[in-house]
Amino acid sequence: MQERQRWSGAKRNLVPGDLVLIVDNTAPRNSWVIGRVLQTFPDRRGFVRQVRIKTKSSCLNRPITKVCLLPEADAGCGATGTDDDALTSA
């Protein structure tokens, strides 16, 4: 028997300020719109089920199944953008 992938583990709730991609099934992924979460709407158990998103041109309500959370870049992970030290030490 195979393990069921859906809801098998807890994931982080979206919070205001998160950067997300808005899923559009009619468009290719590289043209999905980026937005920022303004407000979350949790259910009775405290899980976020819907979010209000601010895009460049509008404000939308979307279920969390139609948004993809974008991970933030770590400040300590080569944020300078130069790899000169790596090239000279090799």
C-alpha positions as a printed NumPy array, in Angstrom:
array([[  0.   ,   0.   ,   0.   ],
       [  1.277,   3.483,  -0.826],
       [  1.423,   6.343,   1.624],
       [ -1.045,   9.091,   0.91 ],
       [  0.805,  12.329,   0.073],
       [ -1.984,  14.766,   0.763],
       [ -2.214,  16.038,   4.34 ],
       [  0.369,  13.546,   5.596],
       [  2.449,  16.272,   7.251],
       [  1.888,  19.687,   8.698],
       [  2.987,  22.63 ,   6.569],
       [  3.561,  26.223,   7.53 ],
       [  0.528,  28.499,   7.434],
       [  0.726,  31.515,   5.167],
       [  1.151,  34.768,   7.063],
       [  0.67 ,  38.405,   6.012],
       [  3.766,  39.599,   4.166],
       [  4.507,  36.266,   2.43 ],
       [  5.352,  36.429,  -1.262],
       [  3.298,  34.023,  -3.395],
       [  2.656,  33.009,  -6.982],
       [ -1.001,  32.953,  -7.997],
       [ -1.777,  29.699,  -9.819],
       [ -3.483,  30.13 , -13.183],
       [ -4.313,  26.823, -14.888],
       [ -4.787,  28.554, -18.239],
       [ -1.303,  30.128, -18.309],
       [  2.215,  28.673, -18.321],
       [  3.994,  28.754, -14.968],
       [  6.534,  31.359, -16.028],
       [  3.705,  33.879, -16.508],
       [  1.94 ,  33.408, -13.16 ],
       [  1.39 ,  36.646, -11.238],
       [  3.371,  37.428,  -8.06 ],
       [  1.582,  38.887,  -5.076],
       [  1.945,  39.586,  -1.362],
       [ -0.377,  38.156,   1.288],
       [ -2.326,  40.931,   3.019],
       [ -4.729,  38.934,   5.178],
       [ -5.362,  35.282,   6.063],
       [ -8.663,  33.531,   6.756],
       [ -8.209,  30.521,   9.062],
       [-10.797,  27.806,   9.725],
       [-12.039,  26.733,  13.168],
       [ -8.916,  24.627,  13.755],
       [ -6.574,  27.513,  12.986],
       [ -5.408,  26.351,   9.54 ],
       [ -5.314,  29.063,   6.877],
       [ -7.691,  28.113,   4.056],
       [ -7.983,  31.386,   2.135],
       [ -5.83 ,  34.5  ,   1.686],
       [ -6.227,  38.055,   0.41 ],
       [ -3.4  ,  38.887,  -1.997],
       [ -2.199,  42.256,  -3.299],
       [ -0.854,  42.126,  -6.845],
       [  0.566,  44.9  ,  -8.975],
       [ -2.845,  45.81 , -10.33 ],
       [ -5.496,  44.416,  -7.955],
       [ -6.438,  42.734,  -4.684],
       [ -7.695,  39.117,  -4.839],
       [ -9.087,  36.437,  -2.528],
       [ -7.734,  32.967,  -3.299],
       [ -7.839,  29.553,  -1.615],
       [ -4.418,  28.307,  -0.514],
       [ -4.623,  25.484,  -3.074],
       [ -4.336,  28.161,  -5.797],
       [ -1.21 ,  29.901,  -4.479],
       [  2.43 ,  28.814,  -4.206],
       [  4.599,  30.176,  -1.406],
       [  7.905,  31.612,  -2.621],
       [ 10.803,  30.889,  -0.252],
       [ 12.817,  33.869,   0.919],
       [ 16.552,  34.037,   0.227],
       [ 18.814,  33.654,   3.255],
       [ 21.006,  36.674,   3.916],
       [ 23.996,  34.468,   4.789],
       [ 23.865,  32.339,   1.633],
       [ 26.105,  34.238,  -0.784],
       [ 23.938,  37.324,  -0.855],
       [ 26.807,  39.42 ,  -2.254],
       [ 26.42 ,  37.788,  -5.658],
       [ 30.165,  37.31 ,  -6.201],
       [ 32.031,  34.039,  -6.212],
       [ 35.541,  35.534,  -6.462],
       [ 36.723,  33.789,  -3.255],
       [ 35.549,  30.408,  -4.531],
       [ 37.412,  30.882,  -7.822],
       [ 40.715,  31.965,  -6.277],
       [ 40.795,  29.222,  -3.617],
       [ 40.231,  26.389,  -6.129]])
